[in-house]
Amino acid sequence: MQPHQIDRDVLIIQATDAINADQTMAMIDQLEAEIDAGKCRKIVVDCSQIEFLSSFGLSMLLRLRNAARQSKGDVKLAGLKPILLEMFRLSKMTQQFMLYPDVEQARQGFHLKST
């Protein structure tokens, strides 16, 4: 996972299959610290490059989502490939994350319900 850009108040992260590796934990730790400090609380994870998502990778996404929600923010996922969409549906993870076809629609999803 790599921080990609900040668009207004939305952090956009480019995720790769490396989300399944241990080095992801260090990035999640850093993001949690930034969320706790109020630096970011609206996050879009661009999943368009992910071919496979392990239970570890999924737990990292859940951990990030939980941190954002504790700070009145959220994490939205964008660009999941059909096989991952099906996995999310079957595992009922669609109840945990808002899924969008692309980053732009996910980003706009934050602005539509901004207060």
N, C-alpha and C positions, 0 to 999 in steps of 0.2 A: 504494500500500500504506500502510495506517495501522495503527500499534499500537492494538489495540482494548481488550484487558484482559489482566490476568494472573490466572490461576486457579491458586491454590497456586503451583506452580513451572512452570506452562505459560504461555508468552506466546501470545496469540491475536491474529493479524493479519488485518484485513479487507483483502482484495485487490480491486481494481477493474480495469477495462480500462486504467487508468493504469499498471499494471505494465509495459505495453509502451512506456512513455515514459522518457526519459533521467533524469528526476528520481528514478526508482526507484533508480538507482545510488547516490545520496547516502544513501538510507535503508538500503540493503544495507550500505554502508560503516559506518554507525552501528551497525547490528545486529551486524555482524562484530566491531566493537570491544566491544560489550556481551557477546557470546559469549566473546571472548578474555579479558575481565575476569571471567568466571564469573557474570555477572548473569543470563544466560538461556542455556539449552542445549536446552530442549524447546520447540518452536514448532509451532503449528497455524496454517496459512494457510487462511482461509475464502475459498474461490474461488467462492462461490455468485453473486457479481455479475460474474464474468468471462464475457464472451460470446466473446472471441477471445484467443488467446495466441500472440504472435509468438515467433520464435526468440530475440529479445532477452529477452522476458519469461520464457521457459523457462530461458534461461541465468542469469537473476537468481535464479530458484528453485533451480537447481542450485548456484549459488555459495553461497546461504544454507544449503542442505543440507550442502554440503561443510564449511563453517565449523562448523556444529553438530556434525557427526560427528567432526571433529578434536578437539572438546571433550567427546567421549563423549555427545553429545546426538543429536537427530534433528529432522527437519521432516516433518510429516504434512500432507497436503492434504485438505481437506474440501469437500463440496458442488459438485464439478465437474459442469457440465451435460453431458448425453449426448454432444454433439459433441466436447467436450474429453476426456471419458472415452475416446471412440473414438480420438482423436488420440494420447492417452497409450498406449493399447494397441498401435496400429499402429507407433508409434515406439519401443516397448519401454521407455517411461519408467515403466511400472508396476513395473519391476525396480529403479528408483531411488527411488521414493516409495511409501509406504503411503497408499492412497486410502480415504477414508471418506465415507459419504453425508452426514454433518453434523458440525458442530464438536463436539458433545457426545460422539459416538462416537470421534472422533479424540482428544479430550482424555482420555477413558477409556482409550484405547489406550496412553497413556503410563503410566497408573497400574496397568494390568494386569501390566506387566512391570517395574515399578519395583523397584529393589534397595535 
